[in-house]
Structures are given as structure tokens and as C-alpha cells.
Amino acid sequence: MSCYFQPGTMLGVLFVLQLMFPMACACAVEERAALLRIRSLLMQANADVPSSWGQSDDCCSWERVSCNNSTRVSSLKLDSIYFFDSVGPGMRYLNLTIFSSFHELQLLDLSRNYACLQNFDGLQGLTLLRYLYLSGNYLVGDNVLESLGRLGSLEAINFADTSMSGALQNLAFRNLKNLRELRLPYNRLNGSIPASLFELPRLEYLDLSENLLQGHIPISLSSNISLSLKTLMLAANNLNGKFDFFWLRNCAMLKEVDLSGNTELAIDVKFLTSATPSFQLRALMLSGCNLDNSIIAGPNLFVRQHQMQFLDLSNNNLVGSLPNWMLSNETALIYLGLANNLLVGSLDLMWQQQCNLQMINISTNFFRGQLPTDISSVFPNLTVLDASYNNISGHLPSSLCNISSLEFVDLSNNKLTGEVPSCLFTDCSWLNFLKLSNNNLGGPILGGANNYVFSFDELYLDSNYFEGALPNNLSGYSVSIMDFHDNKLSGKLDLSFWNISSLEFFSVASNDLNGQIYPTICNMTGLSYLDISDNDFQGSIPNCSSKLPLYFLNMSSNTLSGFPGLFLSYSSFLALDLRYNQFKGTLDWIQDLSEIKMLLLGGNRFYGQIPPSLCHLEYLNIVDLSHNKLSGSLPPCIGGISFGYLTNDEFLPMDSGMSLDVGLSVMDNDDPKFSYDTDYVLQGFTFSTKGNVYIYSRGFFNLMSGIDLSANMLSGEIPWEIGNLSHVKSLNLSHNLFSGQIPATIANMSAVESLDLSHNKLNGQIPWQMTQMSSLEVFSVAYNNLSGCIPNLAQFSSFSGDSYLGNANLHNLTEGNKCTLTTGPMEVGDVDDASDDLVLYIISAASFVLSFWATVAFLFCHSLGQRLVLQL
């Protein structure tokens, strides 16, 4: 974001006027003038200007302004008044000297205004300032905190998410003896944590999470840490060394500790039996730290923590079973996070009555057992249940429907069987997220409901045994993801389905569905991902007059027909898979796929030439035009496509996520929230290479880049420019009519792992330069008209005779380094023989050169030779 200079306003004239005339209003004239100047800046920025500003002379009565008993401004709450979408020059830059007139100001709140704040020296005169809230802005300048170091009255500083960078200096905090609250999360602070922070005598709240801090936490057994400390949040940094909770034993006020995401930070929670910590923690978040397994086995500080409400020990490779202390009847736990560990055993201990528990995340462990039939009695206030990736078996209890607070359920990748209670689909309007993927569930899809109204935001029922047809008259105002792939669904998709405007991701791949794609698909203005592959959909794709937001479209393995160009040219595809259908026509329409990365059109009836516009698809990484009726030559410009060079990890813009509050009235904004990454995981796609069909899943652009033009009627010579494709890993030109010689430049395809030129009309020798292709694993030039000797160096020594079948004039090397006519399967010789052959080639060439120059010397230097030249 750019910051523009906005000159300040001279208030001297107004100040003189105040001295000359008695104050006619209830606030100081220079303060009123400063507020009007601020209003002018807000109006320039199209911000939400308080309507009362300027309506009366008494600025103490204006909105967001408070005054003290002496009618001087003491509080300015100007948070969230600037709208980022309405960018204006005023609030792009805000010179803080404009607040220097408010000499008795105690609170200044400019939070969440996306403004560039500069010149912190302008606040030096605010000696009574106690609360400074600038989060959600952009702080310009170095040593911002040092500029505020002389404001000894400061009690609370909130600079969260302000793009602060650099190191924290000890000098910045030495004079802030009254500081109780310091919030600096979501910035780019680096270096170590200054020890002076923990020496502040009144410090209660310290949040340095989500930065780049490193080194050890400057606390030890002898530290003089503030006994007022309540909250310590240092999560998501690069801290290391050891942290012992025994060092905090005297902090009786301590309630919350979050050290998550410091993978090199060794945490010690052991307490001697005779030692009792003086604190009672309310929240302890240690996800992704270097935890000792004694935290599960005990004894440790948890035995004495009877007020613990939030506990997160996920992502720590902990082993063992659930300890008794964690889920005893005396526990006050609201949130329990044990995900991504190595915990085993039964969950029977958890299925005791836990009235307080609202959020449970025990995913990705090895727990076994069944869900309790009376789960609504065990967890009457449950909001989140994530037990995915375990060994849970049995049926889904219908009592889940009786938990009216339930919003999120993920039981995917377990061993659940039976039917899903229909009430989960019909009676649970509060349930936003349901994921039951990869189980052994069956029965009618959606419980056999008719006239279904989707109440879910996200619904995953894929990889099960659900059967039957999807309901008619579907509707839904909020559903964004539906995944039903890999089931036993049948029948047609009702016309109403193709009109759910909120749908973003939809997959019914690998079922037995049929019917057509209705023109109402053109109304699905939110649809980004559509996978209907491996079904029996028929007919043509509708023509849409407006552009769809589709990024990924997979219609492969159906019976679709017609010309797809008119539909496809109005979308923003990154990946398009139309393989194994009955589409026809030319490929001129692909010029509109300017963002395409994966273009799979094999197994259709496309004809005509490969258009040169293919070369304009600069992001293309994988192309499959095989098994069509394409003819003509291969455009030489194909060598100019990047094929993987411009690829990054991002494939689809899927930034969806879910964050849920526990929902108790006693909770405040600092309480941990359950966040869930709901990025839609793309289904794997297939690509033929190395003679086999491989499945590539998410991240496949980093795994594969390839070209498959096999089984067409392409002719002419292979262009030498193809050697420029240094990033391509697989090239298949087999079963065409290519003629001429194999270009020697093909050896420049240094990344190629699979090269198939078989079943063409190629002639001449195999270029010896190809022996430099060190990545080559699979190679075939079978059934051509090649001649000469077979290279036998490096990778070529590993290829069997099958790679050269059907070339009558190809020869093997013998022990005498001679080529012999090959009959039957090739017997490839030793590498040493090939080396000798190459030496013979070099010696022969050298002999020719020496003979040539000897002849020249004879003709021009020897007297007899000169006479011969003259006679010529």
C-alpha cells in the first residue's frame, strides 16, 4: 500500500483567536478546530464521518468524543470509520501531529482504518495518554515504539496487524513502567524478545504471536517477572530453547498461555509433588511445540489445574492413551484439541458425561471404538466434533440430531457403517458443516429426502456407498460445497440442481448418473469447481452468453457430444478435462483459455490441425490431445511454451475457512476459537506417462508437466524447437505419421523422464546426443524406419530391445565395435563397448581431418602438388 503526503494544518490563528475572545463553547477552540480538520480528512477519504461533528459548538457532545471535567478532550474513538474499498488521499496518510492539540487526551483509538500512520513524535506532548490502539493500520517509520518510550503514562498499546518490522529493543520499554497491556501480533518483528519486557512491574497482557521472533524466551528461575501477568501469547514464531512452567510458579494471576507453533521450543510441564503452582490456568495452547510425552503420562501441572477450559496439545506426536486427568468428572474443559498425534486406545473415557465440552478435535490419531448412542446426553452443548482419521466404527447415533448447538461434524476417514440418520439432513438446520467422507456408509442419499432444502454450507458424503437419485426440487441459500463423488448414485440431476446460485464446488464423479446438463448452469454464477466425470451424462454442453467463474471443469468419461467451444470460451479455466467423450470440431477455441494450466482433450473426435494459438497459452503445464483425429504438422512454436516454468503451488483460489466461537456469554474476544481449513481438496487426475496411467492429486503441477499427442494423424518432421522444452517430463508423439530424422536438439529436454516416438515413419540415426538425457527412464522408438547403431551410453544402457522393435536397419554393437543387423529383440551391449564405439568415431573423424589437411599441404607446398594444381 502506498502512503501519500498530506500536509498538516496551521492552528496558530485559531489559537490566537481563543486568547482574544472568551471561549463560547464547552470545548477548547483549538481542539474543536483539530476535530474539524480530522473531519475534513475523513470526508476526503469517503469515510464514515460522524454526523454530529460540526452540528454544534460543543465538541464534547459529538459522537466518538469524550471530555473530562475541565471540558478538554480525553477520549477519541475513531476506530473502523474508514472503508478500505473507498480509497481516498486523506486517510491513505495520517500525520499524527494532528492530535498534538489534545493535551489531556487519555485514549486514542484509530483501529482498523487501513491508514498509513506517521510521525509518532507528534504524540510526544500527550503526557497523559494511557491507551493507544492502532491495530489494523500501517505504521510508517522505524523505531515506532522507541518514539513512544517517553510517554510513561501509557498503560495499553495495541499495534496488532500493523506491518511492523525490525527488532524489539530494550530501550523501547524501560520507561513504560505503567504498561499493563502490550499487543503486537500479526506483524513482521524479528530478532529476540527483549528481557526488559518481562521486567515491567505491572505487565498483565503480552501478545507477540504471529511474528518472526527467534531465540529463547528470556525467563529463568531467577527472573523478576511481573506477578500481575495474566496472559502470555507467543505463538507462531521461531522460538527455541527450553521453557519451564516452573519459572511461572509465583504468577498467581496467570490465566492464559499460548506457545503454539514454535516447533523447536521444548516445553517442560513437570512439577514436583511437593511444589504447587500458584496459578490456575484457564487456557493452555501448546499445539506444534516440542512437547515431552510426560505431558500425557504425568505427573505434571495439569493434575492441579481445576479451572482449565481450553487445552490444545495437537500436532506434537504424543503417544499413549487418554489420561484420566484430562476428562474426569471434575474437568471444566470447553475446548479439547488433541489432533495430529499418535494417541491410541478406546474413547470410552471420553464418552462419560461432559456437560461443559463444546469443541472436540481428536482427528488424525489411532482411537478406536464407537460413538455413544446417547451422545446428546454426554455432550449436550457440543458445537464442534472432529474425530476424522481414526478407527471409529459402528453406526452414527440418531441422538446427534438432538444437539441443537451442533454446527460442525467431521467423522471422515473412519470405519463407520450403516445408514446416516435422515434427521441429520432434515431436522438440523443449525448444522453448517458435515463431512462423512471415506467410510462404509450406505443407504439412500440424503436419507431419501424429497424436495430437499440445503441448510449446510459444506456437505461431504464422498467415497461411501450411498445410492439412489438426488432429490427433485433442490434449493439452498447458503450451500457452497457438495461432494458426492465415488458412490452408487443413479438417475438424473434434476433441473433445479443446476440453479443453485450459491454453489461453488460440486462433485458427483464416479457414480451412475445420466441425463443432460441443463442451460440453467449458466445461472450458477458462483460455481468454481465442477466434476461430473465417470458417469453417463449425454448430449451437448449449453452455450452461455455470459462468463462463468469456472476454474476447474472435469467432464471426462461420459457420453457428451457436440462442439464445446462456445461454452468453454466464456470461462476462466485453469484446468479442463473433457477426455473420453464424443466431442468434435476443431480446436480453434482453445485460444480463449488464456489462464489454462491443464488441458486434457484426449479420446474425442476433434479434427483439423493443432492451432498455433496453442503456443500462446503461456501457463500451460499439461496437455493431452491424444486419440483424436488431428492432422497436419506440429507447430514449431510449441517450443516456446513454458511448460512448468511459470507454475507455482497455487492452483485454485480456495481460501474458504471456518472459525467458530464456543458461544458462551462468559467468553471474550481473547478466547481461543476453533478454526478449520476447509480448502476443497481437488480429486486426482490421470495422466499417461512411462507406459502407465498415474494419478496426481493436489500439488500435481510440481510433480508433472507433459505433452501427449499420441494416436492422431500428425505428420511432417518433428520441429527442432521441441528441444527448448527443458521442463517437460513426459513427451508422447507415438502412433502418428511423423517423418524425417529425430532432431538432435531433443537431447536438450533435460527433465524428460518418458519419451515415446514409436509407431511413426522416422528415419535416420538415433542422435548420439540423446545419451546426455540423464533423467530418461522410459524410451521407445519402436516401429519406425531408423537405421545405424543403437546408442549404448548412460541411460540408454538400461533400455531393453523392446524400445527398438520394428526398425529393420537398426544395429547392435558387437565386441569389435561394429554394427550388426538386429534380428528379433535387441540385445543391448555393454557400456564399455559403446564407449569404444564413440572413441572409434572420434578417431575416424580425426583421421579424416588430418588426411584432409595433409592433402591441402601437399597441393600447396610440395612442388609436385603445385604442378597438379596448375594443371587443374
JOTAFEN-V384945 format. One record per residue. N is the residue number from 1. RES is the residue in three letters. OMEGA is omega in whole degrees, -180 to 180 (999 if undefined). NEAR is the number of other C-alpha atoms within 8 Angstrom. Layout:
n	res	omega	near
N	RES	OMEGA	NEAR
N	RES	OMEGA	NEAR
//
This chain:
n	res	omega	near
1	MET	179	2
2	SER	177	4
3	CYS	-178	7
4	TYR	-179	7
5	PHE	177	5
6	GLN	-175	9
7	PRO	179	4
8	GLY	-178	7
9	THR	177	6
10	MET	-178	5
11	LEU	-175	9
12	GLY	-179	6
13	VAL	-180	7
14	LEU	179	10
15	PHE	177	10
16	VAL	179	8
17	LEU	179	8
18	GLN	179	11
19	LEU	-177	7
20	MET	-175	6
21	PHE	177	6
22	PRO	179	6
23	MET	-175	9
24	ALA	-178	4
25	CYS	-173	8
26	ALA	177	10
27	CYS	-177	14
28	ALA	-175	10
29	VAL	180	11
30	GLU	177	11
31	GLU	177	12
32	ARG	178	10
33	ALA	178	10
34	ALA	178	12
35	LEU	178	9
36	LEU	176	10
37	ARG	177	9
38	ILE	178	9
39	ARG	179	10
40	SER	177	8
41	LEU	180	10
42	LEU	-180	14
43	MET	177	10
44	GLN	-177	11
45	ALA	-177	14
46	ASN	-179	11
47	ALA	-179	11
48	ASP	-177	9
49	VAL	177	9
50	PRO	-174	8
51	SER	-176	6
52	SER	-177	8
53	TRP	180	13
54	GLY	-179	7
55	GLN	178	6
56	SER	179	7
57	ASP	-177	8
58	ASP	-178	9
59	CYS	178	12
60	CYS	179	12
61	SER	-179	7
62	TRP	178	11
63	GLU	176	8
64	ARG	179	9
65	VAL	174	13
66	SER	180	11
67	CYS	176	11
68	ASN	-176	8
69	ASN	180	5
70	SER	178	5
71	THR	171	10
72	ARG	-177	14
73	VAL	-180	15
74	SER	-177	13
75	SER	175	12
76	LEU	179	12
77	LYS	-176	10
78	LEU	-179	10
79	ASP	172	9
80	SER	177	9
81	ILE	-179	9
82	TYR	-180	13
83	PHE	-173	11
84	PHE	-177	7
85	ASP	-179	4
86	SER	-174	8
87	VAL	177	10
88	GLY	-174	9
89	PRO	-174	10
90	GLY	-176	11
91	MET	171	15
92	ARG	179	14
93	TYR	178	14
94	LEU	178	11
95	ASN	-174	11
96	LEU	176	12
97	THR	180	11
98	ILE	180	11
99	PHE	-176	9
100	SER	-180	12
101	SER	-176	8
102	PHE	-171	11
103	HIS	-179	9
104	GLU	-180	11
105	LEU	178	14
106	GLN	-179	11
107	LEU	175	12
108	LEU	-177	13
109	ASP	177	12
110	LEU	-173	12
111	SER	170	12
112	ARG	177	11
113	ASN	177	13
114	TYR	-178	11
115	ALA	173	10
116	CYS	-177	13
117	LEU	-175	13
118	GLN	177	11
119	ASN	179	10
120	PHE	174	12
121	ASP	178	8
122	GLY	178	12
123	LEU	-173	11
124	GLN	-179	12
125	GLY	-178	7
126	LEU	-173	13
127	THR	179	10
128	LEU	-176	11
129	LEU	-178	14
130	ARG	-175	10
131	TYR	-180	12
132	LEU	-176	12
133	TYR	-178	12
134	LEU	-177	14
135	SER	178	12
136	GLY	174	12
137	ASN	179	15
138	TYR	-178	11
139	LEU	-175	11
140	VAL	178	8
141	GLY	179	7
142	ASP	174	5
143	ASN	-180	6
144	VAL	-178	9
145	LEU	178	8
146	GLU	178	11
147	SER	-179	11
148	LEU	-174	12
149	GLY	-179	13
150	ARG	178	9
151	LEU	-175	13
152	GLY	180	10
153	SER	-177	11
154	LEU	178	14
155	GLU	-178	11
156	ALA	177	12
157	ILE	177	12
158	ASN	178	12
159	PHE	-180	12
160	ALA	174	12
161	ASP	-179	12
162	THR	180	13
163	SER	176	10
164	MET	178	10
165	SER	-179	8
166	GLY	-177	9
167	ALA	174	8
168	LEU	-177	11
169	GLN	177	8
170	ASN	-177	10
171	LEU	-175	8
172	ALA	-172	12
173	PHE	-173	14
174	ARG	-177	10
175	ASN	-176	10
176	LEU	-175	14
177	LYS	-179	10
178	ASN	-174	12
179	LEU	178	13
180	ARG	-173	10
181	GLU	178	12
182	LEU	-179	11
183	ARG	-180	12
184	LEU	-177	12
185	PRO	175	12
186	TYR	177	12
187	ASN	-179	13
188	ARG	179	11
189	LEU	-180	12
190	ASN	-177	12
191	GLY	-178	11
192	SER	177	10
193	ILE	-179	12
194	PRO	-179	9
195	ALA	-178	9
196	SER	178	9
197	LEU	-176	9
198	PHE	176	11
199	GLU	178	9
200	LEU	-167	15
201	PRO	-175	10
202	ARG	-175	12
203	LEU	179	14
204	GLU	-172	11
205	TYR	179	12
206	LEU	179	11
207	ASP	177	12
208	LEU	-175	12
209	SER	178	12
210	GLU	174	12
211	ASN	180	13
212	LEU	-177	10
213	LEU	-178	12
214	GLN	-177	12
215	GLY	-177	11
216	HIS	174	10
217	ILE	-172	10
218	PRO	175	8
219	ILE	178	11
220	SER	-178	6
221	LEU	-177	6
222	SER	-177	6
223	SER	176	7
224	ASN	-174	6
225	ILE	-178	9
226	SER	178	13
227	LEU	178	10
228	SER	-175	12
229	LEU	179	13
230	LYS	-174	11
231	THR	177	12
232	LEU	-176	11
233	MET	-178	12
234	LEU	-173	12
235	ALA	171	12
236	ALA	171	11
237	ASN	177	13
238	ASN	-177	12
239	LEU	-179	13
240	ASN	-177	13
241	GLY	-176	10
242	LYS	173	10
243	PHE	-177	10
244	ASP	180	9
245	PHE	177	10
246	PHE	178	10
247	TRP	-179	11
248	LEU	-170	8
249	ARG	-176	11
250	ASN	-180	9
251	CYS	-173	13
252	ALA	-177	11
253	MET	-174	10
254	LEU	-178	12
255	LYS	-173	11
256	GLU	176	12
257	VAL	178	11
258	ASP	179	12
259	LEU	-174	13
260	SER	172	12
261	GLY	172	12
262	ASN	-168	15
263	THR	-178	10
264	GLU	-178	10
265	LEU	180	12
266	ALA	-177	12
267	ILE	177	12
268	ASP	-179	10
269	VAL	-178	10
270	LYS	174	12
271	PHE	175	10
272	LEU	-179	7
273	THR	-178	6
274	SER	-177	4
275	ALA	179	6
276	THR	179	10
277	PRO	-179	12
278	SER	-177	8
279	PHE	172	11
280	GLN	-176	14
281	LEU	174	12
282	ARG	-179	10
283	ALA	177	12
284	LEU	-176	12
285	MET	-177	12
286	LEU	-180	13
287	SER	175	12
288	GLY	174	12
289	CYS	177	16
290	ASN	-175	11
291	LEU	172	10
292	ASP	-176	9
293	ASN	177	8
294	SER	178	9
295	ILE	175	11
296	ILE	-173	10
297	ALA	-177	8
298	GLY	-4	7
299	PRO	-180	10
300	ASN	-174	11
301	LEU	-175	11
302	PHE	-178	7
303	VAL	-175	8
304	ARG	-179	8
305	GLN	-174	9
306	HIS	180	10
307	GLN	-178	10
308	MET	179	14
309	GLN	-177	10
310	PHE	180	13
311	LEU	179	13
312	ASP	178	12
313	LEU	-175	12
314	SER	174	12
315	ASN	-177	11
316	ASN	-179	12
317	ASN	178	7
318	LEU	-180	11
319	VAL	-180	10
320	GLY	-179	10
321	SER	-179	8
322	LEU	179	11
323	PRO	-179	8
324	ASN	-176	7
325	TRP	-173	8
326	MET	-174	7
327	LEU	176	11
328	SER	-179	7
329	ASN	-178	7
330	GLU	-174	6
331	THR	177	11
332	ALA	-173	10
333	LEU	172	12
334	ILE	-178	11
335	TYR	178	12
336	LEU	179	13
337	GLY	179	11
338	LEU	-173	12
339	ALA	174	12
340	ASN	172	12
341	ASN	-180	13
342	LEU	-177	11
343	LEU	-175	12
344	VAL	172	12
345	GLY	-176	10
346	SER	177	9
347	LEU	-176	11
348	ASP	179	7
349	LEU	-179	9
350	MET	-175	7
351	TRP	168	11
352	GLN	-176	8
353	GLN	-179	8
354	GLN	-173	11
355	CYS	-175	8
356	ASN	-174	9
357	LEU	178	14
358	GLN	-178	12
359	MET	180	13
360	ILE	174	12
361	ASN	179	12
362	ILE	-175	13
363	SER	175	12
364	THR	171	12
365	ASN	180	13
366	PHE	179	11
367	PHE	178	12
368	ARG	-179	12
369	GLY	-177	11
370	GLN	174	9
371	LEU	-180	12
372	PRO	180	7
373	THR	180	7
374	ASP	-174	8
375	ILE	178	13
376	SER	176	11
377	SER	180	7
378	VAL	-178	11
379	PHE	-175	14
380	PRO	-177	9
381	ASN	-174	12
382	LEU	176	12
383	THR	-177	11
384	VAL	173	12
385	LEU	177	12
386	ASP	178	12
387	ALA	-177	13
388	SER	177	12
389	TYR	173	12
390	ASN	179	13
391	ASN	-179	10
392	ILE	-176	12
393	SER	178	12
394	GLY	-175	11
395	HIS	171	11
396	LEU	-179	12
397	PRO	179	11
398	SER	-180	10
399	SER	172	10
400	LEU	-177	10
401	CYS	-178	11
402	ASN	179	7
403	ILE	-172	12
404	SER	179	8
405	SER	-173	8
406	LEU	-180	12
407	GLU	-171	10
408	PHE	177	12
409	VAL	175	11
410	ASP	178	12
411	LEU	-178	13
412	SER	176	12
413	ASN	173	11
414	ASN	-179	13
415	LYS	-179	10
416	LEU	-179	12
417	THR	176	12
418	GLY	-179	11
419	GLU	176	11
420	VAL	178	11
421	PRO	-176	10
422	SER	-179	10
423	CYS	177	10
424	LEU	-179	11
425	PHE	-173	10
426	THR	-171	9
427	ASP	-173	7
428	CYS	-178	11
429	SER	-180	8
430	TRP	-177	9
431	LEU	-176	11
432	ASN	-172	11
433	PHE	177	12
434	LEU	180	12
435	LYS	-179	12
436	LEU	-175	12
437	SER	171	12
438	ASN	170	10
439	ASN	177	13
440	ASN	-178	10
441	LEU	-179	12
442	GLY	-178	13
443	GLY	-178	11
444	PRO	178	11
445	ILE	-178	13
446	LEU	177	8
447	GLY	-180	12
448	GLY	-177	8
449	ALA	173	11
450	ASN	-180	7
451	ASN	-170	9
452	TYR	173	11
453	VAL	-179	7
454	PHE	174	10
455	SER	-179	13
456	PHE	164	12
457	ASP	-179	10
458	GLU	-177	12
459	LEU	-179	11
460	TYR	177	12
461	LEU	-172	12
462	ASP	175	12
463	SER	174	11
464	ASN	-179	13
465	TYR	178	11
466	PHE	-175	12
467	GLU	178	12
468	GLY	-177	10
469	ALA	173	11
470	LEU	-175	11
471	PRO	172	11
472	ASN	177	11
473	ASN	177	11
474	LEU	173	13
475	SER	179	11
476	GLY	-176	10
477	TYR	-175	9
478	SER	-175	10
479	VAL	-179	13
480	SER	-178	10
481	ILE	171	12
482	MET	-180	13
483	ASP	-180	12
484	PHE	-173	13
485	HIS	176	12
486	ASP	172	12
487	ASN	179	13
488	LYS	-179	10
489	LEU	-179	13
490	SER	179	11
491	GLY	-176	11
492	LYS	171	10
493	LEU	-176	10
494	ASP	178	11
495	LEU	-177	10
496	SER	-180	10
497	PHE	-175	11
498	TRP	-178	13
499	ASN	179	10
500	ILE	-170	12
501	SER	-177	10
502	SER	-174	13
503	LEU	180	14
504	GLU	-178	10
505	PHE	-179	13
506	PHE	178	13
507	SER	170	12
508	VAL	-178	12
509	ALA	174	12
510	SER	172	11
511	ASN	178	13
512	ASP	-179	11
513	LEU	179	12
514	ASN	-179	12
515	GLY	-175	11
516	GLN	175	9
517	ILE	-172	12
518	TYR	180	8
519	PRO	179	9
520	THR	174	9
521	ILE	180	10
522	CYS	179	11
523	ASN	-178	8
524	MET	-171	14
525	THR	178	9
526	GLY	-172	10
527	LEU	179	15
528	SER	-173	10
529	TYR	178	12
530	LEU	179	12
531	ASP	177	12
532	ILE	-174	12
533	SER	175	12
534	ASP	173	12
535	ASN	178	13
536	ASP	175	11
537	PHE	-173	12
538	GLN	177	12
539	GLY	-177	11
540	SER	177	11
541	ILE	-179	11
542	PRO	175	10
543	ASN	179	7
544	CYS	-180	10
545	SER	180	6
546	SER	-176	6
547	LYS	176	8
548	LEU	-179	12
549	PRO	-177	10
550	LEU	174	12
551	TYR	-178	12
552	PHE	178	13
553	LEU	178	12
554	ASN	177	11
555	MET	-174	12
556	SER	175	12
557	SER	170	12
558	ASN	177	13
559	THR	-180	11
560	LEU	-174	12
561	SER	178	12
562	GLY	-179	11
563	PHE	-173	10
564	PRO	-169	10
565	GLY	-175	9
566	LEU	178	10
567	PHE	-172	11
568	LEU	-176	8
569	SER	-180	10
570	TYR	179	12
571	SER	-175	12
572	SER	-171	13
573	PHE	164	12
574	LEU	180	12
575	ALA	-178	11
576	LEU	-180	12
577	ASP	178	12
578	LEU	-174	12
579	ARG	172	12
580	TYR	171	12
581	ASN	179	13
582	GLN	177	11
583	PHE	-179	12
584	LYS	-179	12
585	GLY	178	10
586	THR	-177	9
587	LEU	-179	12
588	ASP	-176	7
589	TRP	-177	11
590	ILE	178	10
591	GLN	-180	10
592	ASP	-177	7
593	LEU	-170	12
594	SER	-178	10
595	GLU	-170	11
596	ILE	176	14
597	LYS	-179	10
598	MET	-177	12
599	LEU	-176	12
600	LEU	-176	12
601	LEU	-175	13
602	GLY	174	12
603	GLY	177	12
604	ASN	-178	13
605	ARG	178	10
606	PHE	-178	12
607	TYR	-178	12
608	GLY	-177	11
609	GLN	171	10
610	ILE	-174	12
611	PRO	176	8
612	PRO	179	9
613	SER	174	9
614	LEU	-177	10
615	CYS	180	10
616	HIS	180	9
617	LEU	-169	13
618	GLU	-179	10
619	TYR	-176	14
620	LEU	-178	15
621	ASN	-180	14
622	ILE	178	13
623	VAL	178	12
624	ASP	176	11
625	LEU	-173	12
626	SER	174	12
627	HIS	172	11
628	ASN	-180	13
629	LYS	-179	10
630	LEU	-177	12
631	SER	-179	12
632	GLY	-176	11
633	SER	178	10
634	LEU	-177	12
635	PRO	179	9
636	PRO	-178	9
637	CYS	179	9
638	ILE	179	12
639	GLY	-180	10
640	GLY	179	9
641	ILE	-174	13
642	SER	-179	12
643	PHE	174	15
644	GLY	-176	13
645	TYR	-178	6
646	LEU	-174	7
647	THR	172	9
648	ASN	-176	7
649	ASP	-175	7
650	GLU	179	5
651	PHE	178	7
652	LEU	178	7
653	PRO	-176	5
654	MET	-176	6
655	ASP	-178	6
656	SER	179	7
657	GLY	-177	9
658	MET	177	9
659	SER	-176	8
660	LEU	170	7
661	ASP	177	7
662	VAL	171	11
663	GLY	178	5
664	LEU	-180	5
665	SER	-178	5
666	VAL	-176	4
667	MET	177	9
668	ASP	-174	6
669	ASN	-179	4
670	ASP	-179	5
671	ASP	178	6
672	PRO	179	6
673	LYS	177	8
674	PHE	177	10
675	SER	-175	8
676	TYR	179	7
677	ASP	-177	7
678	THR	176	8
679	ASP	-177	8
680	TYR	-179	6
681	VAL	-179	5
682	LEU	174	6
683	GLN	-179	6
684	GLY	175	8
685	PHE	-178	7
686	THR	175	8
687	PHE	-177	8
688	SER	177	9
689	THR	180	10
690	LYS	179	10
691	GLY	-180	6
692	ASN	176	6
693	VAL	-179	8
694	TYR	177	8
695	ILE	179	8
696	TYR	-179	11
697	SER	-175	9
698	ARG	-176	8
699	GLY	-174	9
700	PHE	-180	8
701	PHE	175	11
702	ASN	-176	10
703	LEU	-172	7
704	MET	165	11
705	SER	-172	14
706	GLY	179	12
707	ILE	176	11
708	ASP	178	13
709	LEU	-173	12
710	SER	174	12
711	ALA	171	11
712	ASN	178	13
713	MET	-180	11
714	LEU	-174	12
715	SER	-177	12
716	GLY	-179	11
717	GLU	173	10
718	ILE	-175	12
719	PRO	-180	9
720	TRP	-179	10
721	GLU	-179	11
722	ILE	177	12
723	GLY	179	12
724	ASN	-177	10
725	LEU	-174	13
726	SER	-179	10
727	HIS	-178	13
728	VAL	-179	15
729	LYS	-178	11
730	SER	177	15
731	LEU	-179	12
732	ASN	177	13
733	LEU	-173	12
734	SER	176	12
735	HIS	173	12
736	ASN	-178	13
737	LEU	-179	11
738	PHE	-179	12
739	SER	-179	12
740	GLY	-177	11
741	GLN	172	10
742	ILE	-178	12
743	PRO	-179	9
744	ALA	-179	10
745	THR	179	11
746	ILE	178	11
747	ALA	179	12
748	ASN	176	10
749	MET	-169	14
750	SER	-177	10
751	ALA	-173	11
752	VAL	179	15
753	GLU	-179	11
754	SER	-179	14
755	LEU	-178	13
756	ASP	178	12
757	LEU	-173	12
758	SER	175	12
759	HIS	172	12
760	ASN	179	13
761	LYS	-179	11
762	LEU	179	12
763	ASN	-178	12
764	GLY	-176	11
765	GLN	171	10
766	ILE	-176	12
767	PRO	-179	8
768	TRP	179	7
769	GLN	-178	7
770	MET	177	10
771	THR	178	13
772	GLN	-176	7
773	MET	-170	13
774	SER	-179	8
775	SER	-174	9
776	LEU	-180	12
777	GLU	-179	8
778	VAL	-174	11
779	PHE	176	10
780	SER	169	11
781	VAL	-176	12
782	ALA	174	13
783	TYR	170	12
784	ASN	178	13
785	ASN	-176	12
786	LEU	-179	13
787	SER	179	13
788	GLY	-176	11
789	CYS	178	11
790	ILE	176	9
791	PRO	-176	10
792	ASN	178	15
793	LEU	172	10
794	ALA	-175	10
795	GLN	-176	13
796	PHE	178	9
797	SER	-177	12
798	SER	-176	6
799	PHE	-178	11
800	SER	180	8
801	GLY	179	10
802	ASP	-180	10
803	SER	-172	10
804	TYR	-179	13
805	LEU	173	12
806	GLY	174	8
807	ASN	-169	12
808	ALA	-175	10
809	ASN	174	10
810	LEU	-175	13
811	HIS	171	12
812	ASN	172	15
813	LEU	176	16
814	THR	-180	10
815	GLU	177	6
816	GLY	178	5
817	ASN	177	11
818	LYS	177	9
819	CYS	176	10
820	THR	-180	8
821	LEU	-177	9
822	THR	174	11
823	THR	-178	6
824	GLY	-179	5
825	PRO	-178	9
826	MET	171	12
827	GLU	-174	7
828	VAL	-175	11
829	GLY	-179	11
830	ASP	178	8
831	VAL	-179	10
832	ASP	178	6
833	ASP	-180	13
834	ALA	179	14
835	SER	179	10
836	ASP	180	9
837	ASP	179	11
838	LEU	177	8
839	VAL	177	8
840	LEU	-180	9
841	TYR	-179	8
842	ILE	179	8
843	ILE	180	8
844	SER	-180	8
845	ALA	180	8
846	ALA	179	8
847	SER	179	8
848	PHE	-179	8
849	VAL	-180	8
850	LEU	179	8
851	SER	-179	8
852	PHE	-178	8
853	TRP	175	8
854	ALA	178	8
855	THR	179	8
856	VAL	-180	8
857	ALA	180	9
858	PHE	-175	10
859	LEU	-173	13
860	PHE	-176	10
861	CYS	-179	8
862	HIS	-176	9
863	SER	178	8
864	LEU	179	7
865	GLY	180	11
866	GLN	179	12
867	ARG	178	8
868	LEU	179	9
869	VAL	-179	9
870	LEU	177	6
871	GLN	178	5
872	LEU	999	4
//
